[in-house]
Amino acid sequence: MFDLHVIEKGASSEKMLIFTFQAMNEEDFEGWVSITGGLIHVSKPELSSKPEMQ
């Protein structure tokens, strides 16, 4: 499962749309992202992120 935070930039304002997308693999996910447009930030809550500084 992927959480999507999509920011639609408009002339007057920006609105954020939050989706929950379920895919069997990343290829399906990337195919879906390619047709959405806009600025997309992808977070994968099931994966632990590596700390950049220790």
RORO-521458 format. One line per field, with one value per atom (N, C-alpha, C): y, z, x; chain; residue number from 1; atom name. Coordinates in steps of 0.02 Angstrom, whole numbers, plus 50000, padded with zeros to 5 digits. Layout:
<nodes>
v = Y; ...;
w = Z; ...;
u = X; ...;
kette = A; ...;
nr = NUM; ...;
atom = CA; ...;
</nodes>
This chain:
<nodes>
v = 49940; 50000; 50062; 50111; 50173; 50231; 50279; 50340; 50394; 50426; 50479; 50546; 50595; 50663; 50704; 50721; 50755; 50828; 50872; 50943; 50970; 50995; 51026; 51100; 51124; 51195; 51232; 51282; 51322; 51395; 51436; 51507; 51542; 51520; 51555; 51519; 51453; 51416; 51347; 51315; 51246; 51203; 51146; 51100; 51033; 51000; 50937; 50881; 50832; 50774; 50715; 50676; 50619; 50555; 50512; 50449; 50391; 50336; 50273; 50226; 50205; 50165; 50097; 50045; 49978; 49946; 49922; 49890; 49827; 49780; 49719; 49732; 49781; 49795; 49868; 49890; 49960; 49978; 49929; 49944; 49968; 49935; 49956; 50026; 50039; 50104; 50159; 50146; 50196; 50210; 50159; 50168; 50213; 50207; 50248; 50320; 50328; 50395; 50433; 50396; 50429; 50463; 50442; 50472; 50521; 50530; 50575; 50648; 50661; 50729; 50763; 50825; 50861; 50842; 50868; 50854; 50802; 50746; 50690; 50672; 50669; 50645; 50577; 50528; 50459; 50438; 50411; 50383; 50310; 50269; 50198; 50181; 50184; 50176; 50107; 50057; 49990; 49980; 50027; 50023; 50072; 50048; 50092; 50133; 50198; 50241; 50240; 50244; 50244; 50314; 50320; 50386; 50414; 50477; 50507; 50527; 50544; 50562; 50522; 50503; 50465; 50499;
w = 50000; 50000; 50000; 49961; 49957; 49977; 50013; 50029; 49980; 49947; 49900; 49927; 49921; 49938; 49874; 49843; 49778; 49788; 49767; 49773; 49704; 49698; 49635; 49639; 49595; 49596; 49550; 49577; 49537; 49539; 49501; 49498; 49565; 49600; 49661; 49724; 49721; 49782; 49766; 49818; 49810; 49855; 49828; 49870; 49870; 49928; 49933; 49934; 49891; 49889; 49916; 49960; 49989; 49966; 49934; 49910; 49946; 49949; 49970; 49911; 49885; 49825; 49841; 49821; 49833; 49767; 49765; 49705; 49725; 49680; 49693; 49689; 49649; 49641; 49622; 49622; 49608; 49536; 49491; 49420; 49411; 49444; 49440; 49468; 49524; 49557; 49512; 49482; 49440; 49378; 49352; 49295; 49313; 49375; 49397; 49407; 49436; 49448; 49383; 49331; 49268; 49236; 49253; 49222; 49267; 49328; 49375; 49363; 49347; 49339; 49407; 49406; 49469; 49504; 49563; 49602; 49654; 49653; 49696; 49743; 49806; 49856; 49879; 49873; 49889; 49954; 49999; 50060; 50064; 50087; 50094; 50168; 50204; 50276; 50299; 50254; 50275; 50274; 50243; 50240; 50290; 50326; 50373; 50334; 50345; 50310; 50346; 50307; 50337; 50362; 50421; 50447; 50407; 50387; 50346; 50388; 50451; 50496; 50560; 50586; 50649; 50701;
u = 50042; 50000; 50044; 50025; 50062; 50017; 50045; 50008; 50031; 49985; 50002; 49981; 50025; 50008; 50017; 49961; 49963; 49945; 49990; 49977; 49958; 49897; 49875; 49888; 49931; 49947; 49899; 49866; 49820; 49841; 49805; 49822; 49810; 49757; 49738; 49760; 49763; 49778; 49806; 49830; 49853; 49810; 49789; 49751; 49786; 49786; 49819; 49768; 49779; 49736; 49775; 49744; 49778; 49743; 49782; 49755; 49788; 49753; 49784; 49779; 49836; 49838; 49867; 49831; 49855; 49877; 49938; 49963; 50002; 50005; 50043; 50118; 50137; 50209; 50219; 50282; 50296; 50283; 50287; 50274; 50202; 50155; 50085; 50077; 50111; 50107; 50135; 50193; 50225; 50183; 50149; 50105; 50046; 50022; 49966; 49989; 50049; 50075; 50086; 50107; 50124; 50064; 50003; 49944; 49908; 49932; 49897; 49916; 49978; 50002; 50010; 50033; 50042; 50106; 50114; 50173; 50156; 50191; 50173; 50230; 50214; 50262; 50239; 50283; 50264; 50297; 50257; 50285; 50264; 50311; 50296; 50300; 50245; 50246; 50269; 50264; 50284; 50360; 50396; 50468; 50499; 50549; 50582; 50634; 50633; 50680; 50747; 50800; 50867; 50883; 50909; 50929; 50987; 50981; 51034; 51094; 51082; 51137; 51131; 51188; 51188; 51231;
kette = A; A; A; A; A; A; A; A; A; A; A; A; A; A; A; A; A; A; A; A; A; A; A; A; A; A; A; A; A; A; A; A; A; A; A; A; A; A; A; A; A; A; A; A; A; A; A; A; A; A; A; A; A; A; A; A; A; A; A; A; A; A; A; A; A; A; A; A; A; A; A; A; A; A; A; A; A; A; A; A; A; A; A; A; A; A; A; A; A; A; A; A; A; A; A; A; A; A; A; A; A; A; A; A; A; A; A; A; A; A; A; A; A; A; A; A; A; A; A; A; A; A; A; A; A; A; A; A; A; A; A; A; A; A; A; A; A; A; A; A; A; A; A; A; A; A; A; A; A; A; A; A; A; A; A; A; A; A; A; A; A; A;
nr = 1; 1; 1; 2; 2; 2; 3; 3; 3; 4; 4; 4; 5; 5; 5; 6; 6; 6; 7; 7; 7; 8; 8; 8; 9; 9; 9; 10; 10; 10; 11; 11; 11; 12; 12; 12; 13; 13; 13; 14; 14; 14; 15; 15; 15; 16; 16; 16; 17; 17; 17; 18; 18; 18; 19; 19; 19; 20; 20; 20; 21; 21; 21; 22; 22; 22; 23; 23; 23; 24; 24; 24; 25; 25; 25; 26; 26; 26; 27; 27; 27; 28; 28; 28; 29; 29; 29; 30; 30; 30; 31; 31; 31; 32; 32; 32; 33; 33; 33; 34; 34; 34; 35; 35; 35; 36; 36; 36; 37; 37; 37; 38; 38; 38; 39; 39; 39; 40; 40; 40; 41; 41; 41; 42; 42; 42; 43; 43; 43; 44; 44; 44; 45; 45; 45; 46; 46; 46; 47; 47; 47; 48; 48; 48; 49; 49; 49; 50; 50; 50; 51; 51; 51; 52; 52; 52; 53; 53; 53; 54; 54; 54;
atom = N; CA; C; N; CA; C; N; CA; C; N; CA; C; N; CA; C; N; CA; C; N; CA; C; N; CA; C; N; CA; C; N; CA; C; N; CA; C; N; CA; C; N; CA; C; N; CA; C; N; CA; C; N; CA; C; N; CA; C; N; CA; C; N; CA; C; N; CA; C; N; CA; C; N; CA; C; N; CA; C; N; CA; C; N; CA; C; N; CA; C; N; CA; C; N; CA; C; N; CA; C; N; CA; C; N; CA; C; N; CA; C; N; CA; C; N; CA; C; N; CA; C; N; CA; C; N; CA; C; N; CA; C; N; CA; C; N; CA; C; N; CA; C; N; CA; C; N; CA; C; N; CA; C; N; CA; C; N; CA; C; N; CA; C; N; CA; C; N; CA; C; N; CA; C; N; CA; C; N; CA; C; N; CA; C; N; CA; C;
</nodes>
